[in-house]
Amino acid sequence: MDFRSEIILNSIADGVFTVDLDWRITYLNSAAERIIGISKEEAAGKFCAEIFKANVCERSCVMRRTMETGKSIVNEAVTIVRADGKPLKLTVSTALLKDEEGNVIGGVETFRDISTEIELRKHIEKSYSFEDIISKNHKMWELFDILPDIAESDSTVLIEGESGTGKELFARALHNLSYRHAKPLVTVNCGALPDSLLEAELFGYKAGAFTDAKKDKPGRFSMAGGGTIFLDEIGDVSPAMQARLLRVLQERVYEPLGSTETEEADVRIIAATNQSLKGLVGSGKFRQDLYYRIDVVRLDIPPLARRMEDVPILVRHFINIFNTLKNKNIQDVSAGVVAILMRYSFPGNVRELENIIEHAFVLCRTDVIEVEHLPRFLREGREKDEVLKANSLNELLSAFIKDALRSNNWNRKKAAEQLGMHETTLWRKIKKLNIDLPPVDGRSSKKDR
């Protein structure tokens, strides 16, 4: 290497090293010395695996993949062990090293320390969490703001939201923030049991109440004594059971099956549904008097499709969880994965996103989840997607914005809501990215402007 080239390489912040065809280090720049904690004199002539001790050296060496395929790798996340034994998170890029005649004589790898970036990301993630709920969406934060006040009261709460949005997490947060937090939180899925079993499950029974009742059994209201009972999928309860629940809400007493004595229901009641209870009342499927007893305080949980800005931080959250559960060390997802996830409507909401990441964990053998690790239904027909062809962050952002505008008939207000940003912010980005808008923008009324 000539003197001028060495000066240039030593002046950059990224680490750079080269290897020959035998995988022995032939050059190490100053930044590389600083990042890995070893001098170029000590590293020279040694196998790169001896110096870097990366988690991919044995099973998926980044440099080896480039040497075998001839294809460069860009910004792949790896973990190495420094000379002092400290683990370090890096992103690495590789390319072939050729002589003047074009013959391959080795490989070159550049790397960047992203440990600080990861710590900052964790701090940001923590800033966007409330109890066990993670979100940066303004609608969700409006709910976060009022949860402590709702928790301090003993009023009945109705939580409405699609399946998989995290209604039980909100119920748990309300319980944990209340004066009842030291007592049990008992959950009952009302839609999973027929009336006869649900009644016994909720109120318990006395020995002899029916053929198989050999001894007394306390119900969920009794088990939740002094605490909170969470009645999930309350909209699926039959009219007969609705009448019994109405009495509990009105008089705070109930009788176990086979008993003539009333018992006190000292519980806070939180109900949840993935349907519109008001709509069920209108169609005659839900008692109006019970509805008004339940709908004292209502929380409407927005679906994930209306808070897509949460997708990246939820992905990071699930990666952290599954790294622990499955004993892996996956660092990130690729830009292609982000592009696909950000364009998906998530009918199963947060629960579906969690399942997608778990599926990817099963197939991923590297540090980064790639498109091929996603479920097949997400990958099919994506080859021509404009988003996946983006070569820069601006191109990716432009493609996302155009996609949101098109799906909302070019209505900027609705597109901004879908993208999780203010309308004026969206307008600035449209101007900055030179996005062409059609003459008709889909804003059908003055209130949409």
C-alpha positions in Angstrom: 0.0 0.0 0.0 1.4 3.4 -0.9 2.0 6.2 1.6 -0.8 8.4 0.4 -3.4 5.6 0.6 -2.3 4.8 4.1 -2.8 8.4 5.2 -6.3 8.5 3.8 -7.3 5.2 5.4 -5.8 6.3 8.8 -7.9 9.5 8.7 -11.3 7.9 8.5 -13.4 6.9 11.5 -14.3 3.4 10.3 -12.1 0.5 11.0 -10.5 -1.1 7.9 -8.5 -4.3 7.5 -7.4 -6.5 4.6 -6.7 -10.2 4.4 -4.9 -12.4 1.9 -6.2 -15.6 0.3 -5.1 -17.5 3.4 -7.2 -15.3 5.7 -4.2 -13.7 7.3 -4.3 -10.0 8.1 -2.2 -7.8 5.8 -3.3 -4.3 6.9 -5.1 -2.6 9.9 -5.8 1.1 10.0 -5.7 3.4 13.0 -9.5 3.3 13.7 -9.4 -0.5 13.6 -6.6 -0.5 16.2 -8.6 1.7 18.5 -11.9 -0.1 18.1 -10.6 -3.7 18.6 -7.8 -2.7 21.1 -4.8 -4.2 19.2 -2.0 -2.7 17.2 -1.4 -3.4 13.5 2.0 -4.9 14.4 0.3 -7.5 16.7 -2.4 -8.2 14.1 -0.2 -8.5 11.1 0.1 -12.1 9.7 -2.5 -13.5 12.1 -5.7 -15.2 11.0 -8.6 -12.6 11.2 -10.6 -15.0 13.3 -7.9 -14.9 16.0 -8.1 -11.1 16.2 -11.8 -10.4 15.9 -13.3 -13.5 17.5 -16.7 -12.6 16.0 -19.9 -14.6 16.6 -20.1 -15.3 12.9 -16.6 -16.5 12.4 -17.4 -20.2 12.8 -20.9 -20.5 11.2 -21.3 -17.5 8.8 -18.1 -15.6 8.2 -19.0 -12.4 6.4 -15.6 -12.1 4.5 -15.8 -15.8 3.5 -19.2 -15.3 1.9 -17.8 -12.4 -0.1 -14.7 -14.4 -1.2 -16.9 -17.4 -2.2 -19.6 -15.5 -4.0 -17.8 -12.4 -5.2 -20.7 -10.3 -3.8 -20.0 -7.4 -1.4 -21.9 -7.3 1.9 -23.1 -4.0 3.3 -23.7 -3.1 7.0 -24.2 -6.5 8.4 -24.4 -6.6 12.2 -21.9 -8.8 14.1 -20.5 -9.1 17.7 -16.8 -9.3 18.3 -14.7 -9.7 21.4 -12.0 -7.0 21.9 -8.5 -7.8 23.0 -9.5 -6.9 26.6 -12.4 -9.4 26.5 -15.2 -6.8 26.1 -17.9 -7.7 23.6 -18.5 -5.1 20.9 -21.4 -4.6 18.4 -20.3 -3.7 14.9 -21.7 -3.3 11.5 -19.4 -4.6 8.8 -19.1 -4.3 5.0 -16.9 -6.5 2.8 -15.5 -6.4 -0.8 -13.0 -8.3 -2.8 -9.4 -7.0 -3.0 -7.9 -7.2 -6.6 -4.6 -6.4 -8.2 -4.1 -4.2 -11.2 -4.9 -7.1 -13.6 -8.2 -7.8 -11.8 -7.0 -11.0 -10.0 -8.5 -11.5 -6.5 -5.7 -11.3 -4.0 -7.7 -11.1 -0.8 -10.6 -9.2 0.8 -11.2 -5.9 2.5 -13.6 -5.3 5.4 -14.7 -2.0 7.0 -16.5 -1.9 10.3 -18.1 0.6 12.6 -18.7 0.5 16.4 -22.5 0.8 17.0 -22.5 0.1 20.7 -23.4 3.7 21.6 -26.1 3.7 18.9 -27.6 0.5 20.4 -27.6 2.0 23.9 -29.3 5.1 22.6 -31.9 3.0 20.9 -32.6 1.1 24.1 -32.9 4.4 26.0 -35.4 5.7 23.3 -37.3 2.4 23.5 -37.6 2.8 27.3 -38.8 6.4 26.8 -41.7 5.1 24.6 -42.9 2.4 27.1 -45.6 2.6 29.7 -45.9 -0.3 32.0 -45.5 -3.2 29.5 -47.0 -1.2 26.6 -44.7 0.2 23.9 -45.7 3.0 21.6 -44.7 6.3 20.2 -48.1 7.0 18.7 -49.7 10.2 19.9 -53.1 8.5 20.3 -51.6 5.9 22.5 -49.8 8.5 24.6 -53.1 10.3 25.1 -54.3 7.0 26.7 -51.0 6.7 28.7 -51.6 10.2 30.1 -55.1 9.4 31.5 -54.4 5.8 32.7 -53.1 6.9 36.2 -56.2 8.9 36.8 -58.5 6.1 35.7 -56.5 3.6 37.8 -57.0 5.7 41.0 -60.8 5.5 40.6 -62.8 2.3 41.1 -65.0 2.9 38.1 -65.7 0.1 35.6 -63.7 0.4 32.5 -64.5 -0.7 28.9 -61.6 -1.4 26.6 -62.4 -1.6 22.9 -60.0 -2.6 20.2 -59.2 -5.2 17.6 -57.9 -8.6 18.6 -54.1 -8.4 19.2 -53.9 -4.7 20.1 -52.9 -5.3 23.7 -56.2 -4.8 25.6 -55.0 -7.1 28.4 -51.8 -5.0 28.8 -54.0 -2.0 29.4 -56.1 -3.9 32.0 -52.9 -5.0 33.7 -51.6 -1.4 33.7 -54.8 -0.2 35.3 -54.6 -2.9 38.0 -50.9 -2.2 38.7 -51.5 1.5 39.1 -54.5 1.1 41.4 -54.8 0.8 45.1 -55.8 -2.8 44.5 -52.4 -3.7 43.0 -51.4 -6.0 45.9 -54.5 -8.2 45.3 -55.1 -10.5 42.3 -55.8 -9.6 38.7 -58.0 -12.4 37.4 -58.7 -12.8 33.7 -61.7 -14.5 32.2 -62.2 -15.1 28.4 -66.0 -14.8 28.2 -66.1 -15.9 24.6 -64.3 -19.2 25.2 -66.9 -20.9 27.4 -70.6 -21.8 27.0 -73.1 -20.3 29.4 -73.2 -23.2 31.9 -69.4 -23.4 32.2 -69.0 -19.6 32.2 -71.5 -19.2 35.1 -69.7 -21.8 37.2 -66.3 -20.2 36.3 -67.4 -16.7 37.3 -69.5 -17.4 40.4 -68.3 -20.8 41.6 -70.5 -23.6 42.9 -71.4 -25.6 46.0 -71.0 -29.3 46.4 -74.1 -31.1 44.8 -75.0 -28.2 42.6 -74.7 -30.6 39.6 -73.7 -34.2 39.1 -69.9 -33.7 39.0 -69.8 -31.1 41.8 -68.2 -33.2 44.5 -67.0 -30.2 46.6 -67.3 -26.4 46.7 -65.3 -24.5 44.2 -64.7 -20.7 44.3 -65.4 -18.7 41.2 -63.3 -16.0 39.6 -65.1 -13.2 41.4 -64.2 -14.8 44.7 -60.6 -15.4 43.5 -60.3 -11.8 42.5 -61.5 -10.6 46.0 -60.1 -7.2 46.7 -58.4 -7.0 43.3 -59.5 -6.7 39.7 -61.5 -9.0 37.4 -60.9 -8.6 33.7 -63.8 -9.8 31.5 -62.3 -10.3 28.1 -64.6 -10.5 25.0 -67.6 -9.3 27.0 -69.5 -8.8 23.7 -69.8 -12.6 23.3 -71.8 -13.2 26.5 -75.3 -14.5 26.0 -78.4 -12.5 27.1 -79.0 -14.8 30.1 -75.4 -14.3 31.4 -75.7 -10.5 30.7 -78.6 -10.4 33.2 -76.5 -12.0 35.9 -73.6 -9.7 35.2 -75.9 -6.7 35.4 -76.8 -7.7 39.0 -73.2 -7.9 40.0 -72.5 -4.5 38.5 -75.6 -2.9 40.1 -75.6 -4.6 43.6 -72.1 -5.9 43.8 -73.3 -9.3 45.0 -73.8 -12.8 43.4 -74.7 -16.3 44.4 -72.6 -19.4 43.6 -74.4 -22.2 41.8 -76.4 -24.3 44.3 -76.2 -21.6 47.0 -79.0 -19.5 48.5 -76.5 -17.1 50.2 -75.2 -14.0 48.5 -71.5 -13.2 48.4 -70.0 -9.7 48.1 -68.1 -8.9 44.9 -65.4 -6.7 46.2 -63.7 -6.3 42.8 -62.9 -3.7 40.2 -64.4 -4.7 36.9 -62.6 -4.1 33.6 -64.3 -5.4 30.4 -62.9 -5.7 26.9 -64.2 -6.4 23.5 -63.1 -6.5 19.9 -66.6 -5.5 18.8 -68.5 -2.3 19.2 -70.8 -2.8 22.2 -72.9 0.2 21.1 -73.4 -1.5 17.8 -74.4 -4.7 19.5 -76.9 -2.7 21.6 -78.4 -1.3 18.4 -78.8 -4.7 16.9 -80.4 -6.1 20.1 -77.6 -8.5 20.9 -76.4 -6.7 24.0 -78.5 -5.3 26.9 -78.6 -1.5 26.9 -78.7 -1.3 30.7 -75.6 -3.5 31.0 -73.8 -1.5 28.4 -74.3 1.8 30.4 -73.1 0.0 33.5 -69.9 -1.1 31.7 -69.3 1.9 29.6 -68.4 4.3 32.5 -64.9 4.9 31.2 -63.9 3.8 27.7 -60.5 3.3 26.2 -60.3 2.9 22.5 -57.1 1.1 21.4 -56.0 2.0 17.9 -55.1 -0.9 15.6 -51.4 -1.2 14.6 -52.3 -0.2 11.0 -53.1 3.3 12.4 -49.9 3.6 14.3 -47.3 2.2 11.9 -44.6 4.3 13.6 -44.7 1.7 16.4 -43.6 -1.1 14.1 -39.8 -0.5 14.3 -39.7 -0.2 18.1 -42.0 -3.2 18.5 -39.7 -5.2 16.2 -36.7 -4.2 18.4 -38.7 -5.2 21.5 -39.6 -8.6 20.1 -36.0 -9.2 19.0 -34.8 -8.6 22.5 -37.4 -11.0 23.9 -36.7 -13.8 21.5 -32.9 -13.4 21.8 -33.4 -14.3 25.5 -36.0 -17.0 25.0 -34.2 -18.7 22.0 -30.6 -18.0 23.1 -29.8 -16.2 19.9 -28.0 -12.9 19.2 -29.9 -11.3 16.3 -29.1 -7.7 16.1 -31.5 -6.2 13.6 -33.8 -6.6 10.5 -32.7 -5.6 7.0 -34.1 -2.5 5.2 -36.1 -4.9 2.9 -37.8 -6.4 6.0 -38.7 -2.9 7.3 -40.1 -2.0 3.9 -42.4 -5.0 3.8 -43.5 -4.7 7.4 -44.3 -1.0 7.1 -46.5 -1.7 4.1 -48.4 -4.5 5.7 -51.9 -3.9 7.2 -51.5 -6.2 10.2 -55.0 -7.6 10.6 -53.7 -9.5 13.7 -52.1 -6.3 15.1 -49.3 -6.5 17.6 -49.8 -10.2 18.2 -49.4 -10.9 14.5 -46.2 -8.8 14.4 -44.8 -10.8 17.3 -45.6 -14.1 15.5 -43.9 -12.8 12.3 -40.7 -12.0 14.2 -40.8 -15.4 16.0 -41.2 -17.1 12.6 -38.1 -15.2 11.4 -36.1 -16.2 14.4 -36.7 -19.9 13.6 -35.2 -19.5 10.1 -32.5 -16.8 10.7 -29.0 -18.1 11.1 -27.2 -14.8 10.9 -27.3 -11.6 12.9 -29.8 -9.8 10.7 -33.3 -10.9 9.8 -33.6 -10.8 6.0 -36.7 -10.9 3.7 -36.3 -14.6 3.1 -36.8 -15.3 6.8 -40.3 -13.8 6.7 -43.4 -15.9 6.3 -44.2 -16.7 2.7 -47.4 -14.6 2.5 -45.4 -11.5 3.2 -42.8 -12.3 0.5 -45.0 -13.3 -2.3 -45.4 -10.8 -5.2 -43.0 -8.3 -3.7 -40.3 -8.5 -6.4 -41.6 -5.4 -8.2 -42.3 -3.3 -5.2 -41.1 0.3 -5.5 -40.2 0.3 -1.8 -37.9 -2.7 -2.1 -36.0 -1.1 -5.0 -35.1 2.0 -3.0 -31.4 2.6 -2.9 -31.4 5.4 -0.2 -33.3 6.5 2.8 -34.9 9.3 0.9 -36.0 6.9 -1.9 -37.5 4.6 0.8 -39.3 7.4 2.5 -40.6 8.8 -0.8 -42.0 5.3 -1.7 -43.7 5.0 1.7 -45.3 8.4 1.4 -46.5 7.8 -2.2 -47.9 4.4 -1.1 -49.8 6.0 1.8 -51.1 8.8 -0.4 -52.3 6.4 -3.0 -54.0 4.1 -0.5 -55.9 7.1 0.9 -57.0 8.6 -2.5 -54.2 11.2 -2.1 -55.9 12.6 1.0 -53.0 14.2 2.9 -54.7 14.2 6.3 -55.6 10.5 6.2 -52.1 9.6 4.8 -50.5 11.6 7.6 -52.6 9.7 10.1 -51.6 6.4 8.6 -47.9 7.4 8.6 -48.1 8.6 12.2 -47.1 12.2 11.5 -48.6 15.6 11.5 -50.1 16.9 8.2 -47.7 19.8 8.0 -44.8 17.4 8.5 -46.1 15.3 5.7 -46.4 18.4 3.4 -42.8 19.4 4.1 -41.6 16.0 3.2 -43.6 15.9 0.0 -42.0 19.2 -1.0 -38.5 18.1 0.0 -38.7 14.8 -1.8 -40.3 16.4 -4.9 -43.3 14.1 -4.8 -45.8 14.9 -7.6 -49.4 15.2 -6.5 -52.4 14.8 -8.7 -54.8 17.7 -9.3 -57.5 16.0 -7.3 -56.3 15.1 -3.8 -59.2 13.2 -2.4 -60.1 15.7 0.3 -63.8 15.4 -0.1 -64.8 18.0 2.5 -63.6 21.2 4.1 -62.9 19.5 7.4 -60.3 17.2 5.7 -58.3 20.1 4.5 
